[in-house]
């Protein structure tokens, strides 16, 4: 197998689905596939010319395109880069896919294997195509249900057929097809522990500036230093600001120039190890969008290499972590006690009965 050819191919985003069938320990003994024919002969060398990967289903479609060099991107998501290992895993899987057993050729029975027409309503089949620069197919197949064996050390298998044919096959090999394009991109924006945050300067539109500083000591926490006079604040809300970059992940991405929404303000975080991060925040309807720029040494450059040119949508709750208002940080007041009502009139004790 010519794996070196595949190693030059970057990452991908591929969609597919299908239910999973399980064979218990009492299932038939798996066939010896050492001599089973490859589904695609001499594929590895031809994949060097792959320029596009497409997956089509009745309810969704997704494409991954090769851009400059060996990078692969999502054309429908502002050409955002995908994870390199995903394309390698998929294309290696195609080169190693072996036709183990012929199954039904009756078109009326293909649905049982998840191999009906991928465009038909309710179909679980996926049409997978790898195309060259002219749009001609290098490899294409209809992918159906996976078959998972519970016995250990047994390879994965999947039902497949060639487009335009009704003959189905049980094929052995791994085809990593996922229904969510976000599984094929690196969704991590940053993951910086709150203990690294030393100072935060917040400028929210229409609000007075806020400043927070970490208190001294190993257990120090952010405290408000501007304004100096302020109402009691919720420490949990201040801690959320310190943890703004912990497991920060995207839910959508756009080119920086196309960042939607109305500007809410910006925040500058000063962290340990000479790192500073400025965050510009916008809100579009219910969505919160961020643009980030780092300052510092090598760590900052690594962040900027990833962030430069992009705007990220994040969870809406992150708005209060990056550009909160003073009112949002204020400690909730305990409900006032209900006023005491008028005293109930005393009930006179019953008169003692007269003695006989």
Buried (B, 14 or more C-beta within 10 A) or exposed (E): EBEEBBEEBBBBBBBBBBEEBEBEEEEEEBBEBEEBEBBBEEBBEBBBBBBBBBBBBBEBBBBBBBEEEEBBBBBBBBEBBBBBEBBBBBBBBBBBBBBBBEBBEEEEBBBBBBBBBBEEEEBBBBBBBBBBEEEEEBBBBBBBBBBEBEEEEEEBBBBBBEEEEBEBBBBBBBBBBBBEBBBBBBBEBBEBEBBBBBBBBBBBEEBEEBBBBBEEEEEEBBEBBBEEEEEEBEEEBBEBBBBBBBEBBBEBBBEBEEBBBEEBBBBBBBBEEEBBBBBBBBBEEEBBBBBBBBBBEEBBEEBBEBBEEBBBBBEEEBBBBBBBBBEBBBEEEEEEEEEEEEEEEEEEEEEEEEEE
